Amino acid sequence: MSAEKQPSDIEKFDAWMDEIASALAWHGGDAEATIRTLLADCKPLREQLALAQIAMSVGFTRGWSPCRERHDEVTS
């Protein structure tokens, strides 16, 4: 059995840059329009997260609860 190869930091960065380039290309290189679209895409997700946070009991999630902040922002 062969172990799956983990992507290197360079490969992860390249994939991240490809996503950025694709988003910018979709908007013809307009960074402001790209940011506006991404923020608009996040709005319903944040609303769903808020509803889930209200509806979920602590016992159901074993003490974990969703939060609006990114994980790396919460832990640092």
C-alpha positions in Angstrom: 0.0 0.0 0.0 1.3 3.4 -0.9 0.8 6.4 1.3 -0.9 9.4 -0.3 1.6 12.2 -1.1 0.9 15.3 0.9 1.1 18.5 -1.1 4.1 20.7 -0.4 3.8 24.3 0.7 4.8 25.4 -2.8 2.0 23.3 -4.3 -0.5 24.6 -1.8 0.6 28.2 -2.6 0.3 27.5 -6.4 -3.2 26.1 -5.9 -4.2 29.2 -3.8 -2.8 31.5 -6.5 -4.7 29.6 -9.2 -8.0 30.2 -7.2 -7.2 33.9 -6.9 -6.3 34.2 -10.6 -9.5 32.4 -11.6 -11.7 34.7 -9.4 -10.0 37.8 -10.8 -10.3 36.5 -14.4 -14.0 35.9 -13.9 -14.3 39.7 -13.2 -12.0 40.8 -15.9 -9.2 41.6 -13.5 -11.4 44.0 -11.4 -10.2 43.3 -7.8 -13.0 45.4 -6.2 -15.7 43.4 -8.1 -14.0 40.2 -7.1 -14.0 41.2 -3.4 -17.6 42.3 -3.6 -18.7 39.0 -5.1 -16.8 37.0 -2.5 -18.3 39.0 0.3 -21.8 38.6 -1.1 -21.1 34.8 -1.4 -20.1 34.7 2.3 -23.3 36.5 3.5 -25.7 33.6 3.2 -23.1 31.2 4.7 -22.7 33.5 7.8 -26.5 33.6 8.1 -26.7 29.8 8.0 -24.0 29.6 10.6 -25.8 32.0 12.9 -29.0 29.8 12.6 -27.0 26.7 13.3 -25.4 28.3 16.3 -28.8 29.1 17.7 -30.3 25.7 16.9 -27.5 23.4 18.1 -27.4 22.3 21.7 -24.1 22.0 23.6 -24.8 18.3 24.2 -25.3 17.6 20.5 -21.9 19.1 19.7 -20.0 17.9 22.8 -19.1 21.4 23.9 -18.2 22.7 20.4 -20.1 25.6 19.0 -19.7 27.3 15.6 -18.3 30.8 15.5 -18.0 33.6 12.9 -14.3 34.1 13.2 -11.8 32.0 11.3 -10.1 29.2 13.3 -6.7 30.8 13.0 -8.1 34.1 14.3 -9.7 32.4 17.3 -6.7 30.4 18.4 -4.2 33.2 18.2 
